[in-house]
Amino acid sequence: MKLKLDLHSIFSSGNAIETALREVLDEAIEKKAEYVEIIPGKGSGQLKKSVLRFLEKNYKGRFHRIEKDDKNFGRLFVHFRWK
């Protein structure tokens, strides 16, 4: 299972972004998803940095690794490893 979250429509609302991130990551953990694709968009990179800080602060240890897409700067993959 793979989940996807596109932040384009809520990019200017910090609370909505955190809520959406929590919902998709909690769903991924509950359903043991392979990974979550998060699309913060290209822009200035501030939203991407904010997403990365959020992941490190709130979900560190719950995901296996974060992959930054080398072909598309505006996309991240949060990989999980389940036993």
C-alpha positions in Angstrom: 0.0 0.0 0.0 1.2 3.4 -0.9 -0.3 6.7 0.3 -0.1 10.2 -1.3 -0.5 13.7 0.1 -0.5 16.7 -2.1 0.0 20.0 -0.1 -0.6 22.4 -3.0 -4.1 23.3 -2.0 -3.3 24.0 1.7 0.3 25.4 1.4 -0.5 28.6 3.2 -2.2 27.1 6.3 0.2 25.8 8.8 -2.4 24.0 11.0 -4.0 22.4 8.0 -0.6 21.1 6.8 0.2 19.6 10.2 -3.3 18.0 10.4 -3.0 16.5 6.9 0.5 15.2 7.6 -0.6 13.6 10.9 -3.6 12.0 9.2 -1.7 10.5 6.3 1.2 9.3 8.5 -1.1 7.8 11.1 -3.0 6.0 8.4 0.3 4.7 6.9 1.3 3.4 10.3 -2.1 1.8 11.0 -2.3 0.1 7.6 1.4 -0.7 7.4 1.9 1.2 4.2 5.1 0.8 2.2 5.6 4.5 1.9 3.9 7.9 1.8 4.5 10.3 -1.1 4.3 13.9 0.1 4.2 16.7 -2.5 5.1 20.0 -1.0 5.8 21.5 -4.5 8.9 23.2 -5.8 8.4 26.9 -4.8 11.1 28.4 -2.5 11.6 25.1 -0.6 10.3 26.5 2.7 7.3 24.2 2.8 9.5 21.2 2.1 11.9 22.2 4.9 8.9 22.6 7.2 7.6 19.1 6.3 11.0 17.6 7.0 11.2 19.4 10.4 7.7 18.2 11.2 8.7 14.6 10.4 11.9 14.6 12.4 10.2 16.2 15.4 7.0 14.2 15.5 7.6 10.9 13.7 11.3 10.2 14.2 11.7 6.5 14.8 8.4 5.6 13.3 9.6 5.7 9.7 12.6 4.0 8.1 13.9 6.8 5.9 13.0 9.9 3.9 13.9 9.9 0.3 14.1 13.2 -1.6 13.2 12.6 -5.3 16.3 13.5 -7.4 14.2 13.9 -10.5 11.5 16.1 -8.9 12.6 18.6 -6.2 9.0 19.1 -5.0 8.4 15.5 -3.8 9.4 13.4 -0.8 8.9 9.7 0.0 8.6 8.6 3.6 9.5 4.9 3.7 8.4 2.4 6.4 9.9 -0.9 7.2 7.6 -3.4 8.9 8.6 -6.7 10.6 
